[in-house]
Amino acid sequence: MHRRWLMGLSMSIGLALSNGRLDARGGWTEPEGGFDYTYEADQDQDAHTPNFNEVGALDGQWRRSSNSDSWDGSTAEPGAGAPGGIDVQLLPGEGEDGGDASALDLEDVGDPRSLGFTDPSNRRLFLWRDTSSQLNLLLGVTLVARWRLNPAPRAAEFSNNGGPLPVPNGTYLHDQNKGQIGFVQKTPVFPGTVAAGLGFAITDEGKLQFAQAFNGQPCTGVSGELCFDVGEPWVTLWMTAQEDPLSGAVRVMVFLNGSSFPVLDAALQNVRADSESATLPESGATASSYIYLGLGSTAQRGAIQVDYVAIRSGTVLPRADCNGNNVPDSIDIESGSSPDCNQNGKPDECELARNDCNVTSVPDDCDIASGTSEDCNSNGTPDECEREDNDCNGNGEPDDCELSTGARLDCNGNAVPDECDLASGVSRDCNSNTVPDECDIASGRSPDCNRNGIPDGCDISTGASPDCDEDQVPDECALERGTAQDCNGNGTLDVCDFTSGVSRDCNGNGRPDECDLASRASADCNGNAVPDECDMASGSSKDCNGTAVPDECEIASGNRADCNGNAVPDECDIAGGASQDCNATGVPDECEVASGGSPDCNENGKPDECELKGNDCNVNLVPDDCEVIVPSGRDCNLNSVPDECDIANEASFDCNDNTFPDECDIAGGSSLDCNQNRRPDECDLASGTSLDCNANAAPDECEVASGASRDCDADRILDECEIASGNSTDCNANTVPDECDISSGDSTDLNQNELPDECDPDFKRADSNCDGKADIADPIFTLNFLFLGSSAPCCGDAADGNDDGSVDIADPVFTLNWLVLGGKEPTAPGPFACEFDPTPDDLIQRFVECDYPTERCGGAAE
């Protein structure tokens, strides 16, 4: 149940604004002097005004921030306006005393623009109340509140994820320590500057987050003392805070859910924020401090329910008051007005509701500790509280204790002693061994093959199940398991039929013969009412081939042949050696020859196909000795083997593929074998074994051997071919390679240029200008060539006056020394004779090839 807030109406909601005492809060006693202000979300007493910055929200004393609030005045009820909003809900059974509670419901669903609403409508829900006249952090502040995450938000339209708001649905702390509930202290000189911000939020993880060091971040556990596990859905918070004017540190103590021990007690330095984005207060009013409620983070979504918020000036520590008599529990205990038998700091009367099962007005754990009550199973509950339905044998001991100690057995695991199961008829004991039958069966001590819940021994002893073979297994079980048979269906196990002589079992397979024959497990081909295997075992029938069928039956049925009519299957004649079967056709040879099924060309009584091995070289299925051998055509070498066989098995070769062995081609003169290698010459040439460089169809080695051609360097290439191919030179045109002329001594090569000397050019040394005479003009010619870029000498050797293998300044100097000063005469061939150069050098190659004019060879030096 909830009620829309009345638009435009401002009215009181029955708040306690005096110094009078109120009820205890969260399991703590009311502080002396009460609270300065308390907001309670009482049903049907809420009011607000819709104008954006006017007072009148909640009880008429709360305001809305111009920058931290976008609420349009609608409720979270679906269809009430933009998604999300604020209103009051009735929560049955959610009060601190177990009764109903009224809670302020705030739901911020995120960005609603996809639903057609202006952003940011109903986002950053932020309500604050001026506490300047009541609270100052220097004098100390006490803040008490009770709130939780909404377990079932009503707003169903959520554009952020396209579905209902997930639960849990908390938000994190954000700018300037803003959370869901908190207190802000401003500086008196600069009202827009936040001196301290103390905020709390319940996060998605179900933890209570304190503003210190958590600006916009989840509870990560980095500073664990500032992120607390609350342990239950509703969080009841008691906070005291006071600023030290000298150090600026704020002493903060935080208590949770009725505890007298703080989860946080620290002097904090980081509770200050330099500025505040929200314009608080509005319209130029001043406020040095305020408290707030809200979901003011634009980046988050959330839904919370607030039961109450209370404040007072000064730091008042909470005192536990579990019995609600406005006397602290510790005083009740110390004064003796309330006993505390277990010394846990709580009056015994506060623990009786859940800890006094025997209604002795003494907590159960104290009864047990003092020995007034026993607790045999150590579960914290006196045994007398557990005896109802837990003492079946009436011996005063709880059944579970007797079972746990082994004093009683419970073989079937039903938490009832076996004796009680038997006494009550829940279990039976047919074999009178004091163990329930189902346990005997389950443990395997007594089988129950027919699964009727009765041990087999009881079924047999009572006659409920027969056991003709006396193996202590009911016959029906033996049949079901397949360990016994009743193939003839006479109601008696087959083994019992044998014992009584009703049936025979000639083959010893454990089945009556009639069953073997009826099921065709055994045959009776001769119709004597005896299984064939028994006929064969007794010798009345034979089975020569081991087919388990009597021979006479196989022959009579046509399954086995008896071509020679000896009443023995042919295969047995063959296997026993009475007949041969050389071709493995399964027919005796004599039958195949007699019937004409196999030829016998040599009339030796064996089918020809049996004599082909080693006697049918051409694989024509005719023995070689039966074929007519024609010497001129089929056995040219007269070795009694057809020519094609000699060739096929490589006893002979047929390199020219004319179907005649090579030796026959050679012997008959149709092919030559000049090198006598037993291969026709044409084959040697075709395979490359022999060469024919002059293409005259004669192997080169034969031409050399016969003297028709020469191979002076013995490299297997005819001289004429080497000269013709350019591999050798023949400068003197004598048809002999030059290197052979030199190596044989027919020609000299004094200058070692690998040419016969007669092929070298003739010149006159020191005749640099090649005019046929050596004179003063020659050194001048050389100097002009060397230094003035004139034309080169026609013959480098002629210009090499000093015969040192190079043309340089030394040559004209040498020549001038000879011509003018009577120096040494140039070396051979000298300046007078026109001959070749006998001195080894590579001047021709390095300078220019000698092109001395032969017509100048007649001149002389001057």
Secondary structure, DSSP 8 states (H G I E B T S, - for coil): -EE--BTTB--------SS-----BTTB---TT--SEEEE--TT--BB--STT-S-BTTTTBEE-TTT----S--SSTTSSSS-EEEEEEETT-STTSS-EEEEEEEE----GGGT--TTTT-SEEEEEE-TTT-BTTTBEEEEEEEEE-SS------TTTSS---SS-----BGGGB-SEEEEEE-SS-TTSEEEEEEEEE-TTSEEEESTT-SS----STTGGGEEE--SSSEEEEEEEEE-TTT--EEEEEEETT-SS-SEEEEES---BS--SS--SSTT---SEEEEEEE--TT--EEEEEEEEEEEES-----B-TT-SSS-HHHHHHHTSS--TT-SSS-HHHHHHHH-TT-SSS-HHHHHHHTSS--TT-SSS-GGGG-TTS-TT-SSS-HHHHHHHTSS--TT-SSS-HHHHHHHTSS--TT-SSS-HHHHHHHTSS--TT-SSS-HHHHHHTTSS--TT-SSS-HHHHHHHTSS--TT-SSS-HHHHHHHTSS--TT-SSS-HHHHHHTTSS--TT-SSS-HHHHHHHTSS--TT-SSS-HHHHHHHTSS--TT-SSS-HHHHHHHTSS--TT-SSS-HHHHHHHTSS--TT-SSS-GGGG-TTS-TT-SSS-GGGS---TTTT-TT-SSS-HHHHHHTTSS--TT-SSS-HHHHHHHTSS--TT-SSS-HHHHHHHTSS--TT-SSS-HHHHHHHTSS--TT-SSS-HHHHHHHTSS--TT-SSS-HHHHHHHTSS--TT-SSS-GGGS--B-TT-TT-SSS-STHHHHHHHHHHHS-----S-HHHH-TT-SSS-STHHHHHHHHHHHH------TTTTTS-B---S---HHHHT------GGGTT----
